Amino acid sequence: MTIGKTLKHVLAIASFAWAAGPAFAQDTPVGLWKTIDDDGKTVKTLIRISESAGVLSGVIEKLLDPKAATVCTKCTDDRKDKPVVGMTIIRGIKHNTADAALWDGGEVLDPENGSTYRLRLRPADGGKKLEVRGFIGVPMIGRSQTWVRAE
């Protein structure tokens, strides 16, 4: 095989891997999400989930609900009286070693009432949706929402 043919094969493999990369990345919670209210219809916010050193965090990028609070007056931690846009509401989520499709171990803040809950995240529908479960104590005592990938 000549160097030219080898280079063509390497470039073809590299371009395939580059094109396939976003498809593999969709099975993680990392990305921009539309939060959907409990009614299943109303889009409330855009939340950007990012990863740093294996830990996920989520920041509110935009409020879409005109009735939403713009400042977290009911927060009791370092987020008290801070603007909701730009606020980190998801902290400390890690990939679950026993369940490859699950991220957990952290918390989520509800800026409407200032409460924090333990959190589980599970991508669904090929990464187009995110099952979000906030709970106190055990996952059975909590509330679920399905968020939709915005990008």
Secondary structure in CASP SS format (residue, H / E / C, confidence):
PFRMAT SS
TARGET T0000
AUTHOR 0000-0000-0000
METHOD secondary structure of the structure
MODEL  1
M C 1.00
T C 1.00
I H 1.00
G H 1.00
K H 1.00
T H 1.00
L H 1.00
K H 1.00
H H 1.00
V H 1.00
L H 1.00
A H 1.00
I H 1.00
A H 1.00
S H 1.00
F H 1.00
A H 1.00
W H 1.00
A H 1.00
A H 1.00
G H 1.00
P H 1.00
A H 1.00
F H 1.00
A H 1.00
Q C 1.00
D C 1.00
T C 1.00
P C 1.00
V C 1.00
G E 1.00
L E 1.00
W E 1.00
K E 1.00
T E 1.00
I E 1.00
D C 1.00
D C 1.00
D C 1.00
G C 1.00
K C 1.00
T C 1.00
V E 1.00
K E 1.00
T E 1.00
L E 1.00
I E 1.00
R E 1.00
I E 1.00
S E 1.00
E E 1.00
S E 1.00
A C 1.00
G C 1.00
V E 1.00
L E 1.00
S E 1.00
G E 1.00
V E 1.00
I E 1.00
E E 1.00
K E 1.00
L E 1.00
L C 1.00
D C 1.00
P C 1.00
K C 1.00
A C 1.00
A C 1.00
T C 1.00
V E 1.00
C C 1.00
T C 1.00
K C 1.00
C C 1.00
T C 1.00
D C 1.00
D C 1.00
R C 1.00
K C 1.00
D C 1.00
K C 1.00
P E 1.00
V C 1.00
V C 1.00
G C 1.00
M C 1.00
T E 1.00
I E 1.00
I E 1.00
R E 1.00
G E 1.00
I E 1.00
K E 1.00
H E 1.00
N C 1.00
T C 1.00
A C 1.00
D C 1.00
A C 1.00
A C 1.00
L C 1.00
W E 1.00
D E 1.00
G E 1.00
G E 1.00
E E 1.00
V E 1.00
L E 1.00
D E 1.00
P C 1.00
E C 1.00
N C 1.00
G C 1.00
S E 1.00
T E 1.00
Y E 1.00
R E 1.00
L E 1.00
R E 1.00
L E 1.00
R E 1.00
P E 1.00
A E 1.00
D H 1.00
G H 1.00
G H 1.00
K C 1.00
K E 1.00
L E 1.00
E E 1.00
V E 1.00
R E 1.00
G E 1.00
F E 1.00
I C 1.00
G C 1.00
V C 1.00
P C 1.00
M C 1.00
I C 1.00
G E 1.00
R E 1.00
S E 1.00
Q E 1.00
T E 1.00
W E 1.00
V E 1.00
R E 1.00
A C 1.00
E C 1.00
END
